[in-house]
């Protein structure tokens, strides 16, 4: 099953909690953290607000809150495009970072 472009606010909130939990677990290198408990409690409450269809989508995916590779970024979800598409840095008067560096070296 794939995520619908018409995700409910509750579903988006649950996804945000998943990412928050993933980041907590990543920062603590998979060790238990007291930061997890409030997030897990909030996830339980958020789960109860999801429709049966949304719960089925999440069950079909399986767990996504455990960082398996410490160098991997957090899971990407349709509501989190900003993570997958980083903004380009503006280099005033230059086309790239390399051009800026080369210019600075010439002076």
C-alpha positions in Angstrom: 0.0 0.0 0.0 1.2 3.5 -0.7 0.5 6.7 1.1 -2.4 8.8 -0.2 -1.7 12.4 -1.3 -4.7 13.3 0.9 -3.2 12.3 4.2 -5.1 13.3 7.3 -3.7 15.6 9.9 -3.6 12.7 12.3 -1.6 10.5 9.8 0.9 13.3 9.2 1.2 13.8 13.0 1.9 10.1 13.5 4.6 10.3 10.8 6.2 13.2 12.5 6.3 11.2 15.7 7.9 8.3 13.9 10.6 10.5 12.6 11.1 12.0 16.1 11.4 8.6 17.6 13.9 7.5 14.9 16.1 10.6 15.6 16.0 9.9 19.4 17.0 6.3 18.8 19.7 7.3 16.3 21.2 9.9 18.7 21.3 7.3 21.5 22.9 4.8 19.2 20.1 2.3 19.7 20.4 2.4 23.5 17.3 3.1 25.6 16.6 6.7 26.2 14.3 8.5 28.6 13.3 10.7 25.7 11.6 7.8 24.0 8.8 7.3 26.6 6.9 10.5 26.0 7.1 10.1 22.2 5.9 6.5 22.5 3.0 7.6 24.7 2.1 10.3 22.2 2.3 7.7 19.4 -0.1 5.4 21.2 -2.6 8.3 21.5 -2.1 9.3 17.9 -2.6 5.7 16.8 -6.1 5.7 18.3 -7.0 8.8 16.1 -6.0 7.0 12.8 -8.6 5.5 10.5 -8.6 1.7 10.0 -7.1 2.3 6.5 -4.2 4.4 7.9 -3.5 1.8 10.6 -3.5 -0.9 7.9 -0.9 1.1 5.9 1.3 1.4 8.9 0.9 -2.3 9.8 1.8 -3.3 6.2 5.0 -1.3 6.4 6.3 -2.8 9.6 8.5 -0.9 12.0 10.3 2.2 10.7 11.6 3.7 13.9 14.8 1.8 14.3 18.0 3.2 12.7 19.7 0.2 11.2 22.7 2.1 9.7 24.0 5.0 11.8 25.0 6.9 8.7 21.5 6.6 7.1 19.2 9.6 7.1 15.8 9.2 8.9 13.0 7.5 7.0 11.5 9.6 4.2 7.7 10.1 4.0 5.6 11.9 1.5 4.9 14.7 4.0 8.7 15.3 4.6 9.9 16.4 1.1 12.1 19.1 2.7 14.4 16.4 4.1 14.7 14.7 0.7 15.2 17.9 -1.3 17.8 20.1 0.4 17.9 23.7 -0.6 20.9 24.8 -2.7 23.2 27.3 -0.9 23.3 30.7 -2.6 26.8 31.8 -3.6 26.5 35.5 -4.3 28.2 36.2 -7.6 29.3 32.6 -8.1 27.7 29.5 -9.7 29.0 26.9 -7.1 30.9 26.4 -3.9 34.0 25.2 -6.0 34.0 28.5 -8.0 33.8 30.5 -4.7 36.8 28.6 -3.2 38.9 28.9 -6.4 38.2 32.6 -6.4 39.2 33.0 -2.8 42.4 31.2 -3.4 43.3 33.5 -6.3 43.3 36.6 -4.1 
